[in-house]
Amino acid sequence: MYVFEHRTDAGQQLAAQLDALKGSDVVVLGLPRGGVPVAAEVAKALDAPLDVIVVRKLGVPFQPEVAMGAIAEGGVRVLDDTVLAAAQVSEAEQREVENREWAALEARSVRLRRGRPRIDLKGCVVVIVDDGIATGSTARAACQVARQLGAARVVLAVPVGPRDTVEHFVDADEVICVVTPSNFFPVGSYYRDFSPTSEEKVIKFLDAAARRGQLGKV
């Protein structure tokens, strides 16, 4: 049984739990691509600026869907030692995956921002949003980037995540999660519509948020 109709619905449900942040010096960061539609609803509800935080999963070479870590803007690198040991990934294999993902990360950052500078996070409450978490390695990297860029407080906000991951997540000052099942299924199973989000859609969300910010200054 799904919990969310689609990412827009998930963002609206999530925003309802973040209402206390409205009026603060808040910046909302969405994890591309699927986290951005969710983040757009949160930013709209909080009347906050929206940006992306570009993170890439480091997949196990012979099983790419399994994360052995993640990398993010600012040179942040998070590794899951348990997965690395269990998968017996060599240093050469790890380096090959990292080199490929660093190149992809840089290219995505350029495409999504289209020359627009990153929003300054110094002294802000930063809300990092994704459409869900499983192991949490990508979210950990994103939180560490936000701190590295000067965030005063980091809040991880996701519609769904495993109870154990949420309860033991130490890289954010606070974790807000709508649904925390103890018996966790893939993130997409909690959505009726979990169709992929294109980069073009991500750019449209960012452009719309930028226009809204400009109108607010008039």
C-alpha positions as CSV (number, residue, x, y, z in Angstrom):
1,M,0.0,0.0,0.0
2,Y,1.6,3.3,-1.1
3,V,1.8,6.3,1.2
4,F,2.3,9.1,-1.4
5,E,0.6,9.7,-4.7
6,H,3.8,11.2,-6.2
7,R,6.7,13.3,-5.2
8,T,4.7,16.5,-5.1
9,D,2.3,14.9,-2.6
10,A,5.3,13.7,-0.6
11,G,6.8,17.2,-0.6
12,Q,3.5,18.6,0.7
13,Q,3.2,16.1,3.5
14,L,6.8,16.6,4.4
15,A,6.4,20.4,4.4
16,A,3.6,20.2,6.9
17,Q,6.1,18.7,9.4
18,L,8.6,21.6,8.8
19,D,6.2,24.5,9.4
20,A,8.1,25.6,12.5
21,L,11.1,26.6,10.3
22,K,9.0,29.2,8.4
23,G,10.4,32.6,8.9
24,S,13.9,31.4,9.7
25,D,16.9,32.0,7.6
26,V,16.3,28.7,5.7
27,V,17.8,27.3,2.4
28,V,16.3,24.2,1.0
29,L,18.6,21.8,-1.0
30,G,17.2,19.0,-3.1
31,L,19.2,15.9,-4.1
32,P,18.9,15.5,-7.8
33,R,17.1,14.2,-9.4
34,G,14.2,12.7,-7.5
35,G,14.6,14.8,-4.4
36,V,14.1,18.1,-6.3
37,P,10.3,17.9,-6.8
38,V,9.9,17.1,-3.1
39,A,12.3,19.9,-2.2
40,A,10.4,22.4,-4.4
41,E,7.2,21.9,-2.4
42,V,9.1,22.3,0.9
43,A,10.8,25.5,-0.4
44,K,7.4,26.9,-1.5
45,A,5.8,26.2,1.8
46,L,8.6,27.7,3.8
47,D,9.0,30.6,1.4
48,A,12.7,29.7,1.2
49,P,15.2,29.6,-1.7
50,L,15.8,26.3,-3.5
51,D,19.1,24.9,-4.7
52,V,20.5,21.5,-5.5
53,I,23.2,19.7,-3.7
54,V,24.9,17.3,-6.1
55,V,25.9,14.0,-4.7
56,R,26.8,10.7,-6.5
57,K,26.5,7.2,-5.1
58,L,29.5,5.0,-5.3
59,G,28.1,1.7,-6.3
60,V,29.9,-1.7,-5.7
61,P,31.5,-2.5,-9.1
62,F,29.7,-5.8,-9.6
63,Q,26.5,-4.7,-8.0
64,P,26.1,-0.9,-8.7
65,E,22.7,-0.6,-7.0
66,V,24.5,-1.3,-3.6
67,A,26.2,1.8,-2.2
68,M,29.7,1.5,-0.9
69,G,29.7,5.2,-0.2
70,A,29.0,8.6,-1.9
71,I,30.8,11.7,-3.1
72,A,29.5,15.3,-3.1
73,E,30.4,18.8,-4.1
74,G,33.2,20.3,-2.1
75,G,35.3,17.2,-2.3
76,V,33.3,15.3,0.3
77,R,33.7,11.5,0.3
78,V,31.8,9.1,2.5
79,L,32.6,5.4,2.6
80,D,30.7,2.5,4.1
81,D,33.5,0.3,5.5
82,T,31.0,-2.6,6.2
83,V,30.0,-2.8,2.6
84,L,33.5,-2.4,1.3
85,A,34.7,-5.3,3.5
86,A,31.8,-7.5,2.7
87,A,32.1,-6.9,-1.1
88,Q,35.9,-7.2,-1.0
89,V,36.4,-4.2,-3.3
90,S,40.0,-3.5,-4.1
91,E,41.6,-0.1,-4.0
92,A,41.9,-0.1,-7.7
93,E,38.3,-0.9,-8.2
94,Q,37.2,1.7,-5.7
95,R,39.4,4.4,-7.4
96,E,38.0,3.5,-10.8
97,V,34.4,4.0,-9.6
98,E,35.3,7.2,-7.8
99,N,37.0,8.7,-10.8
100,R,34.0,8.0,-13.0
101,E,31.6,9.4,-10.5
102,W,33.6,12.6,-9.8
103,A,33.5,13.4,-13.6
104,A,29.7,12.7,-13.6
105,L,29.2,14.9,-10.6
106,E,31.0,17.9,-12.0
107,A,29.1,17.6,-15.4
108,R,25.7,17.4,-13.6
109,S,26.5,20.4,-11.4
110,V,27.3,22.5,-14.5
111,R,24.2,21.3,-16.4
112,L,21.8,21.9,-13.6
113,R,23.0,25.3,-12.4
114,R,23.6,26.7,-16.0
115,G,26.0,29.3,-14.6
116,R,23.9,30.2,-11.6
117,P,26.1,30.4,-8.5
118,R,25.4,28.2,-5.5
119,I,23.3,29.8,-2.8
120,D,25.4,31.0,0.1
121,L,24.7,28.7,3.1
122,K,26.8,30.5,5.7
123,G,24.8,30.9,9.0
124,C,21.7,29.4,7.5
125,V,19.4,26.6,8.5
126,V,19.9,24.1,5.7
127,V,17.1,21.6,4.9
128,I,18.4,18.8,2.8
129,V,15.6,16.9,1.0
130,D,15.4,13.7,-0.9
131,D,12.5,11.5,-2.0
132,G,13.6,8.8,0.5
133,I,16.6,7.2,2.0
134,A,17.7,3.6,2.4
135,T,21.3,3.2,3.7
136,G,21.7,7.0,4.1
137,S,25.2,7.2,2.6
138,T,24.1,9.8,0.0
139,A,22.3,11.9,2.6
140,R,25.4,11.7,4.9
141,A,27.6,13.2,2.1
142,A,25.0,15.9,1.5
143,C,24.9,16.9,5.1
144,Q,28.6,17.0,5.3
145,V,28.8,19.3,2.3
146,A,26.3,21.7,3.9
147,R,28.4,21.9,7.0
148,Q,31.5,22.4,5.0
149,L,29.8,25.3,3.2
150,G,29.0,27.1,6.5
151,A,25.5,25.9,7.5
152,A,24.6,26.9,11.1
153,R,22.2,23.9,11.4
154,V,21.5,21.0,9.1
155,V,18.1,19.3,8.9
156,L,17.6,16.1,6.8
157,A,14.0,15.9,5.6
158,V,12.7,12.9,3.7
159,P,9.3,11.4,3.1
160,V,10.4,7.8,4.0
161,G,13.3,6.0,5.4
162,P,14.0,2.8,7.5
163,R,13.4,3.4,11.2
164,D,16.9,2.2,12.1
165,T,18.6,4.5,9.6
166,V,16.6,7.5,10.7
167,E,17.1,6.9,14.4
168,H,20.9,6.5,14.1
169,F,21.6,9.2,11.5
170,V,24.2,11.4,13.1
171,D,25.2,13.7,10.3
172,A,22.3,16.1,10.7
173,D,21.2,18.1,13.7
174,E,17.6,16.9,13.1
175,V,15.9,14.3,10.9
176,I,12.3,14.8,9.8
177,C,10.7,11.8,8.2
178,V,7.0,11.3,7.4
179,V,7.1,7.4,7.5
180,T,9.7,5.3,9.2
181,P,8.8,1.6,8.6
182,S,10.8,-1.0,10.6
183,N,10.3,-3.5,7.8
184,F,11.6,-1.4,4.9
185,F,10.9,-1.9,1.2
186,P,12.5,0.0,-1.7
187,V,11.7,3.7,-1.6
188,G,9.6,3.5,-4.8
189,S,7.2,1.1,-3.2
190,Y,5.8,3.9,-1.0
191,Y,4.8,5.9,-4.0
192,R,1.9,5.3,-6.4
193,D,3.8,7.2,-9.1
194,F,7.6,7.0,-8.8
195,S,8.5,7.7,-12.4
196,P,11.9,9.1,-13.0
197,T,12.6,12.9,-12.8
198,S,14.5,14.2,-15.8
199,E,17.2,16.8,-15.6
200,E,15.0,19.1,-17.7
201,K,12.4,19.0,-14.9
202,V,15.0,19.7,-12.3
203,I,16.1,22.8,-14.2
204,K,12.5,23.9,-14.5
205,F,12.0,23.6,-10.7
206,L,15.2,25.6,-10.0
207,D,14.2,28.3,-12.6
208,A,10.8,28.6,-11.1
209,A,12.2,29.0,-7.6
210,A,14.7,31.6,-8.8
211,R,11.8,33.6,-10.4
212,R,9.8,33.4,-7.2
213,G,12.8,34.7,-5.2
214,Q,13.2,37.6,-7.6
215,L,9.5,38.5,-7.3
216,G,9.8,38.4,-3.6
217,K,12.5,41.1,-3.7
218,V,10.4,43.5,-5.8
